[in-house]
Amino acid sequence: MGGRNQHHSESPEAYFAHTPGLRVLCPSGPHDAYDLLGRSHGRPRRARHR
């Protein structure tokens, strides 16, 4: 079964989830995205919006 490899490098979620001090936001809908985006701007920590 040669030629088959896993494509973990195409999914950067693990990198962002394990970066110290970085908060990952994954809203389930537009209303949640709006709320999370508004809350994240008042925080001193960095945030990654996806």
Secondary structure as UniProt FT lines:
FT   TURN            2..3
FT   HELIX           8..10
FT   HELIX           13..17
FT   TURN            20..21
FT   STRAND          22..25
FT   HELIX           30..40
FT   TURN            41..42
FT   STRAND          46..49
//
